[in-house]
């Protein structure tokens, strides 16, 4: 069973293949934004730090989202 960091990295890899970048953006940046909103924001979390490099393995650090200001 995969942990959240491995799921996040596999999400980025799969979404990066099918997404179109916006103005001056990269495919990877757009894929990260999509995966953050789908995987983390639904749980009330947001991205703080992550890495998908091979030798150290996937690393994901999150923090709670701030409440929407009224």
N, C-alpha and C positions, 0 to 999 in steps of 0.2 A: 504494500500500500504506500502511495506517495505522500510525502508531507506537503505542507502548503508551499514551501519554497520551490520544490520540484514541480508542483502543479503550475505555479506562477511562471517559471521558466519555460515549461512546455507550452503554456498558453501564448507567451510572447513569440516563440518560434513558429507556432502554427498560424497565428494571426498576421505575423509579419509577411507571410507569403501572399496574403489576399488583400491587404489594405493598401489604399492609395494615400500618399502623404499630401498634406495641405501645403500652403505657401511656405516655402523655405524650410519645411519640416522633413524629417526622415521617416522611413518606414518603421524603424525600430521605436522611435518616439511615439508614433501613432499607435503602435501595437501595445506599448507599455500603458498608455492612457486608457485604451480599451480594456485591457486586462485588470487594471486597477479599479476601474468603475464596475466591472462585472464581478470580480472576485473579492475585493476588499471593501468597497463602499457599501455593498449589500450587508456586510457584517458590522458596519459602523467603524471601520478602520480605514486608514490611509497609509500611503507609502512613506517611509522615512529613509530607508537604505536597502539596496539589494545588489546581488551579484550572481551571475550565472556561469562563472568561470569554472573550467573543468578541474584543475588540480585540487582546489579547496572545496569544490562542490557548491551547490546552490545555497545562497544565504539571503534571507528576507527578514527585514526588521520593520515593524509597523508601529503606528501610534493611533490614538483615538482621534476621530474627526471632531473639529470644533462645531458647536451648534450653530445653526444658521442665525444670523443677526436679523433682528426685526426692525 
